Each structure stands twice: as C-alpha cells, then as structure tokens.
Amino acid sequence: MYKIKNEVIESIIIAARNVYPDEFFSMLGGTEDKITELVIVPATFGENFSSYRLDLVPFDKNIIGTIHSHPSPNNNPSRADLESFAAKGKIHLIISHPYTLDTIRAYDTEGNRKQLKVI
C-alpha cells in the first residue's frame, strides 16, 4: 500500500481539471511507500496523450513515480501507459474524468493495481 498526502491529491485534481480536455502529466516525489509531493516537469499535454523528455527531468532520488490524467472515465493503463511506467519510478497514478479522489488509481510498473491511502 502507498500513502499519499491529501495536499498532493488536491494538487493533482486541480492540475487535471485545469488541463482538461488534454491529458496532464507530472511526477511524484516521496519515500519508498509515501507520496509527499507533486514534481512538475517539462511536459507536453494533448488530446489523448501527454509526454515528457526524460533528459529534462531533474536527477532527484526522491522521484518515485508518475501521475497522468485521462480525459475519459477510464482510469486503466493503456499499452502506452504500461510502456512509460517502466521508465521512471515504482508507483504510477492515473486520474480520470471528472477528476475526484474516487477516480484516482495506483499501479506498479507492471500495471498491477495498488492500494492508495490518503493521509
């Protein structure tokens, strides 16, 4: 189980809503099992895609995963999502429209669902 600070959830929801109808992308900072910050990185947001350049991501041992939004109600990882999960971190979140706490799902690098507890 991963824990996530409530403030991080609130920031994710606001960011996803502000970028809608495009996909939002960012990274997650924290410790082995606790997400404590939203790490904004240079990214491109588009309709049904988001991307980033790994070479522009700061070297930071506290980056533990990624977050991106889906502009549809589907918060399951796509094939492209699964490929990107392997690039950075151990925990990956997907938030789907309408962007609430109930529409966030957590996955490991292989796309297996993980429990997420708000603290």
Contacts in CASP RR format, 6 or more apart in sequence:
PFRMAT RR
TARGET T0000
AUTHOR 0000-0000-0000
METHOD contacts of the structure
MODEL  1
MYKIKNEVIESIIIAARNVYPDEFFSMLGGTEDKITELVIVPATFGENFS
SYRLDLVPFDKNIIGTIHSHPSPNNNPSRADLESFAAKGKIHLIISHPYT
LDTIRAYDTEGNRKQLKVI
1 33 0 8 1.000
1 114 0 8 1.000
1 115 0 8 1.000
1 116 0 8 1.000
1 117 0 8 1.000
2 33 0 8 1.000
2 34 0 8 1.000
2 35 0 8 1.000
2 91 0 8 1.000
2 106 0 8 1.000
2 114 0 8 1.000
2 115 0 8 1.000
2 116 0 8 1.000
2 117 0 8 1.000
3 33 0 8 1.000
3 34 0 8 1.000
3 35 0 8 1.000
3 116 0 8 1.000
3 117 0 8 1.000
3 118 0 8 1.000
3 119 0 8 1.000
4 34 0 8 1.000
4 35 0 8 1.000
4 116 0 8 1.000
4 117 0 8 1.000
4 118 0 8 1.000
4 119 0 8 1.000
5 34 0 8 1.000
5 35 0 8 1.000
5 36 0 8 1.000
5 37 0 8 1.000
5 118 0 8 1.000
5 119 0 8 1.000
6 118 0 8 1.000
6 119 0 8 1.000
8 28 0 8 1.000
8 35 0 8 1.000
8 36 0 8 1.000
8 37 0 8 1.000
8 38 0 8 1.000
9 101 0 8 1.000
9 104 0 8 1.000
9 118 0 8 1.000
11 38 0 8 1.000
12 26 0 8 1.000
12 38 0 8 1.000
12 67 0 8 1.000
12 93 0 8 1.000
12 95 0 8 1.000
12 104 0 8 1.000
13 95 0 8 1.000
13 99 0 8 1.000
13 100 0 8 1.000
13 101 0 8 1.000
15 24 0 8 1.000
15 26 0 8 1.000
15 38 0 8 1.000
15 69 0 8 1.000
16 24 0 8 1.000
16 69 0 8 1.000
16 95 0 8 1.000
16 99 0 8 1.000
17 99 0 8 1.000
18 24 0 8 1.000
19 45 0 8 1.000
19 69 0 8 1.000
20 69 0 8 1.000
20 71 0 8 1.000
20 97 0 8 1.000
20 99 0 8 1.000
21 47 0 8 1.000
21 71 0 8 1.000
22 45 0 8 1.000
22 46 0 8 1.000
22 47 0 8 1.000
22 50 0 8 1.000
22 71 0 8 1.000
23 45 0 8 1.000
23 46 0 8 1.000
23 47 0 8 1.000
23 48 0 8 1.000
23 49 0 8 1.000
23 50 0 8 1.000
23 68 0 8 1.000
23 69 0 8 1.000
23 70 0 8 1.000
23 71 0 8 1.000
24 45 0 8 1.000
24 50 0 8 1.000
24 67 0 8 1.000
24 68 0 8 1.000
24 69 0 8 1.000
24 95 0 8 1.000
25 41 0 8 1.000
25 43 0 8 1.000
25 45 0 8 1.000
25 50 0 8 1.000
25 51 0 8 1.000
25 52 0 8 1.000
25 66 0 8 1.000
25 67 0 8 1.000
25 68 0 8 1.000
25 69 0 8 1.000
26 38 0 8 1.000
26 39 0 8 1.000
26 40 0 8 1.000
26 41 0 8 1.000
26 43 0 8 1.000
26 66 0 8 1.000
26 67 0 8 1.000
26 68 0 8 1.000
27 38 0 8 1.000
27 39 0 8 1.000
27 40 0 8 1.000
27 41 0 8 1.000
27 57 0 8 1.000
27 63 0 8 1.000
27 65 0 8 1.000
27 66 0 8 1.000
27 67 0 8 1.000
27 88 0 8 1.000
28 35 0 8 1.000
28 37 0 8 1.000
28 38 0 8 1.000
28 39 0 8 1.000
28 63 0 8 1.000
28 64 0 8 1.000
28 65 0 8 1.000
28 66 0 8 1.000
28 67 0 8 1.000
28 91 0 8 1.000
28 93 0 8 1.000
29 35 0 8 1.000
29 36 0 8 1.000
29 37 0 8 1.000
29 38 0 8 1.000
29 39 0 8 1.000
29 60 0 8 1.000
29 62 0 8 1.000
29 63 0 8 1.000
29 64 0 8 1.000
29 65 0 8 1.000
30 36 0 8 1.000
30 37 0 8 1.000
30 62 0 8 1.000
30 63 0 8 1.000
30 64 0 8 1.000
31 62 0 8 1.000
31 64 0 8 1.000
32 64 0 8 1.000
34 119 0 8 1.000
35 64 0 8 1.000
35 91 0 8 1.000
37 62 0 8 1.000
38 67 0 8 1.000
39 60 0 8 1.000
39 62 0 8 1.000
39 63 0 8 1.000
41 52 0 8 1.000
41 56 0 8 1.000
41 57 0 8 1.000
41 58 0 8 1.000
42 52 0 8 1.000
42 53 0 8 1.000
42 56 0 8 1.000
43 50 0 8 1.000
43 51 0 8 1.000
43 52 0 8 1.000
44 50 0 8 1.000
44 51 0 8 1.000
44 52 0 8 1.000
47 71 0 8 1.000
48 71 0 8 1.000
49 80 0 8 1.000
50 68 0 8 1.000
50 69 0 8 1.000
54 87 0 8 1.000
54 88 0 8 1.000
57 63 0 8 1.000
57 88 0 8 1.000
63 88 0 8 1.000
63 89 0 8 1.000
64 89 0 8 1.000
64 90 0 8 1.000
64 91 0 8 1.000
65 88 0 8 1.000
65 89 0 8 1.000
65 90 0 8 1.000
65 91 0 8 1.000
65 92 0 8 1.000
66 84 0 8 1.000
66 85 0 8 1.000
66 88 0 8 1.000
66 89 0 8 1.000
66 92 0 8 1.000
66 93 0 8 1.000
67 92 0 8 1.000
67 93 0 8 1.000
67 94 0 8 1.000
67 95 0 8 1.000
68 81 0 8 1.000
68 93 0 8 1.000
68 94 0 8 1.000
68 95 0 8 1.000
69 94 0 8 1.000
69 95 0 8 1.000
69 96 0 8 1.000
69 97 0 8 1.000
69 99 0 8 1.000
70 94 0 8 1.000
70 95 0 8 1.000
70 96 0 8 1.000
70 97 0 8 1.000
71 97 0 8 1.000
72 96 0 8 1.000
72 97 0 8 1.000
73 96 0 8 1.000
73 97 0 8 1.000
73 98 0 8 1.000
73 103 0 8 1.000
74 96 0 8 1.000
75 94 0 8 1.000
75 95 0 8 1.000
75 96 0 8 1.000
75 103 0 8 1.000
75 104 0 8 1.000
75 105 0 8 1.000
76 94 0 8 1.000
76 105 0 8 1.000
77 85 0 8 1.000
77 92 0 8 1.000
77 94 0 8 1.000
77 107 0 8 1.000
77 111 0 8 1.000
81 92 0 8 1.000
81 94 0 8 1.000
82 110 0 8 1.000
82 111 0 8 1.000
85 92 0 8 1.000
85 107 0 8 1.000
85 108 0 8 1.000
85 109 0 8 1.000
85 110 0 8 1.000
85 111 0 8 1.000
86 109 0 8 1.000
89 109 0 8 1.000
90 108 0 8 1.000
90 109 0 8 1.000
91 106 0 8 1.000
91 107 0 8 1.000
91 108 0 8 1.000
91 114 0 8 1.000
92 106 0 8 1.000
92 107 0 8 1.000
92 108 0 8 1.000
92 109 0 8 1.000
92 111 0 8 1.000
93 104 0 8 1.000
93 105 0 8 1.000
93 106 0 8 1.000
93 107 0 8 1.000
93 116 0 8 1.000
94 104 0 8 1.000
94 105 0 8 1.000
94 107 0 8 1.000
95 103 0 8 1.000
95 104 0 8 1.000
95 105 0 8 1.000
96 103 0 8 1.000
96 105 0 8 1.000
97 103 0 8 1.000
101 118 0 8 1.000
104 116 0 8 1.000
105 113 0 8 1.000
105 116 0 8 1.000
106 113 0 8 1.000
106 114 0 8 1.000
106 115 0 8 1.000
106 116 0 8 1.000
107 113 0 8 1.000
107 114 0 8 1.000
108 114 0 8 1.000
END
